[in-house]
Amino acid sequence: MEVAYYMKRSRIGIMSTKLIAPTAVDAKKQGRLEGQVAVISGGSGGMGEATALLFAKEGAKVALHFSGLTDASIKKGHNVVSKLKELGFEAIPVHANVSNYSEVKKAVDRVVNQWGKVSLAVCYAGLPSEMKFWKEDPLELSDDDLHSAINVDFLGSYHFLKACKDYMKDNDRYGKSVLVSSTPAIYGEDIGYRFSLAKDLNRMTVKSLATKLIKDYGVYLNVIAPGTVETPANRKNYSDKEWKELVSGIPLGKAGTPEDIANVALFLCSHDSDYVVGQTIIVDGGEFRL
Ligand SMILES: NC(=O)c1ccc[n+]([C@@H]2O[C@H](COP(=O)([O-])OP(=O)(O)OC[C@H]3O[C@@H](n4cnc5c(N)ncnc54)[C@H](OP(=O)(O)O)[C@@H]3O)[C@@H](O)[C@H]2O)c1
């Protein structure tokens, strides 16, 4: 399996007729995240899994977070960790309901107990996407409806920032954190209003707190705003016909992949972005332009 993985990823492996087969551990040695310890919240989801794999490949030790609220969550979280370990990467599972700060703090403490630090945090945890949320009347939502997304998407991200910042400061004042927003949170949208609302709070967190975090803690904070991304959670909401229609409006003519988002998370967590602070990076195939 290690060889197959390397062949898929390595240009040398693909171009050469001769099998060059260093182990997966060798392949990750020159990575851009060498020496870093990453916690990926929502690591059991589509973007989270892709990011965990890419970060591990780039040399980071990965703490894969999942909610642990259902059997499916526990199974998926452990599966992703097993996959990473089989490839020779260092990974541990951590679970927490992100709406609860003490659970998030415990999860982050576990990472630090295991590896001595945490230096990267990418926060993907979000209310599961269900078609009913995209069809609801935005002017008939209950307080609980509105809180459902805010408690996971916004509070969950805030909790990770709060739990990680002092450890990042202790890490020679170096840490990088990435939140997730969404393009409708930028242009405003009554469809999926509860999601957009919570996602815009993440942008507000980034705009409001990035300067304090960098000055007082040495922590970078930026946010990714994806457009339409073909994660299993999103794709299942549409028939083939509906999906085709949705995607036809994207200038690039295709939906984003979880790897497209992971690549931008890698940029924001590597030294390549050392002069990027407090920004929203839109990743949507050209649909929305600032
Ligand atoms: N796909 C898109 O087109 C798109 C576009 C814009 C923004 N986004 C946002 O990007 C993020 C990732 O998207 P995705 O499609 O990869 O999502 P996904 O597959 O649905 O993953 C969501 C993740 O959030 C976790 N989660 C949910 N509730 C939680 C809770 N209370 N506590 C802890 N973890 C919780 C889930 O964990 P368990 O499964 O372990 O419960 C899962 O790992 C989401 O925030 C989504 O809203 C997606």
The ligand as an SDF file (V2000), in Angstrom:
LIG
                    3D

 48 52  0  0  0  0  0  0  0  0999 V2000
  -18.6460   21.2550    1.0060 N   0  0  0  0  0  0  0  0  0  0  0  0
  -18.8540   22.5060    0.6510 C   0  0  0  0  0  0  0  0  0  0  0  0
  -19.2100   22.8160   -0.4950 O   0  0  0  0  0  0  0  0  0  0  0  0
  -18.6070   23.6270    1.6400 C   0  0  0  0  0  0  0  0  0  0  0  0
  -18.6670   24.9640    1.1880 C   0  0  0  0  0  0  0  0  0  0  0  0
  -18.4090   25.9790    2.0990 C   0  0  0  0  0  0  0  0  0  0  0  0
  -18.1050   25.6870    3.4130 C   0  0  0  0  0  0  0  0  0  0  0  0
  -18.0700   24.3820    3.8260 N   0  0  0  0  0  0  0  0  0  0  0  0
  -17.7100   24.1000    5.2220 C   0  0  0  0  0  0  0  0  0  0  0  0
  -16.4640   23.4360    5.2420 O   0  0  0  0  0  0  0  0  0  0  0  0
  -16.4080   22.5520    6.3750 C   0  0  0  0  0  0  0  0  0  0  0  0
  -16.0400   21.1580    5.9220 C   0  0  0  0  0  0  0  0  0  0  0  0
  -16.9630   20.7400    4.9460 O   0  0  0  0  0  0  0  0  0  0  0  0
  -17.1840   19.1730    4.6440 P   0  0  0  0  0  0  0  0  0  0  0  0
  -18.1290   19.0900    3.5150 O   0  0  0  0  0  0  0  0  0  0  0  0
  -15.8550   18.5190    4.6150 O   0  0  0  0  0  0  0  0  0  0  0  0
  -17.9620   18.7950    5.9830 O   0  0  0  0  0  0  0  0  0  0  0  0
  -18.3950   17.3580    6.5870 P   0  0  0  0  0  0  0  0  0  0  0  0
  -17.8550   16.2620    5.7680 O   0  0  0  0  0  0  0  0  0  0  0  0
  -19.8540   17.4470    6.8660 O   0  0  0  0  0  0  0  0  0  0  0  0
  -17.6100   17.3840    7.9600 O   0  0  0  0  0  0  0  0  0  0  0  0
  -18.0890   18.1370    9.0370 C   0  0  0  0  0  0  0  0  0  0  0  0
  -17.2340   17.8110   10.2240 C   0  0  0  0  0  0  0  0  0  0  0  0
  -17.7160   18.5640   11.3340 O   0  0  0  0  0  0  0  0  0  0  0  0
  -17.7500   17.6960   12.4390 C   0  0  0  0  0  0  0  0  0  0  0  0
  -18.7650   18.1040   13.4200 N   0  0  0  0  0  0  0  0  0  0  0  0
  -20.0700   18.3380   13.2110 C   0  0  0  0  0  0  0  0  0  0  0  0
  -20.6730   18.6440   14.3820 N   0  0  0  0  0  0  0  0  0  0  0  0
  -19.7130   18.5930   15.3370 C   0  0  0  0  0  0  0  0  0  0  0  0
  -19.6980   18.8140   16.7270 C   0  0  0  0  0  0  0  0  0  0  0  0
  -20.7880   19.1940   17.4190 N   0  0  0  0  0  0  0  0  0  0  0  0
  -18.5320   18.6400   17.3980 N   0  0  0  0  0  0  0  0  0  0  0  0
  -17.4270   18.2880   16.7350 C   0  0  0  0  0  0  0  0  0  0  0  0
  -17.3560   18.0800   15.4200 N   0  0  0  0  0  0  0  0  0  0  0  0
  -18.4920   18.2390   14.7190 C   0  0  0  0  0  0  0  0  0  0  0  0
  -18.0750   16.3310   11.8830 C   0  0  0  0  0  0  0  0  0  0  0  0
  -17.6260   15.3670   12.8170 O   0  0  0  0  0  0  0  0  0  0  0  0
  -18.3180   13.9160   12.9950 P   0  0  0  0  0  0  0  0  0  0  0  0
  -18.6390   13.4320   11.6030 O   0  0  0  0  0  0  0  0  0  0  0  0
  -17.2460   13.1750   13.6620 O   0  0  0  0  0  0  0  0  0  0  0  0
  -19.5450   14.1260   13.8080 O   0  0  0  0  0  0  0  0  0  0  0  0
  -17.2640   16.3360   10.5960 C   0  0  0  0  0  0  0  0  0  0  0  0
  -15.9490   15.9190   10.8350 O   0  0  0  0  0  0  0  0  0  0  0  0
  -17.7800   22.6110    7.0400 C   0  0  0  0  0  0  0  0  0  0  0  0
  -17.7140   23.5310    8.1160 O   0  0  0  0  0  0  0  0  0  0  0  0
  -18.6730   23.1660    5.9290 C   0  0  0  0  0  0  0  0  0  0  0  0
  -19.7980   23.8660    6.4210 O   0  0  0  0  0  0  0  0  0  0  0  0
  -18.3100   23.3500    2.9660 C   0  0  0  0  0  0  0  0  0  0  0  0
  1  2  1  0
  2  3  2  0
  2  4  1  0
  4  5  1  0
  4 48  2  0
  5  6  2  0
  6  7  1  0
  7  8  2  0
  8  9  1  0
  8 48  1  0
  9 10  1  0
  9 46  1  0
 10 11  1  0
 11 12  1  0
 11 44  1  0
 12 13  1  0
 13 14  1  0
 14 15  2  0
 14 16  1  0
 14 17  1  0
 17 18  1  0
 18 19  2  0
 18 20  1  0
 18 21  1  0
 21 22  1  0
 22 23  1  0
 23 24  1  0
 23 42  1  0
 24 25  1  0
 25 26  1  0
 25 36  1  0
 26 27  1  0
 26 35  1  0
 27 28  2  0
 28 29  1  0
 29 30  1  0
 29 35  2  0
 30 31  1  0
 30 32  2  0
 32 33  1  0
 33 34  2  0
 34 35  1  0
 36 37  1  0
 36 42  1  0
 37 38  1  0
 38 39  2  0
 38 40  1  0
 38 41  1  0
 42 43  1  0
 44 45  1  0
 44 46  1  0
 46 47  1  0
M  CHG  2   8   1  16  -1
M  END
$$$$
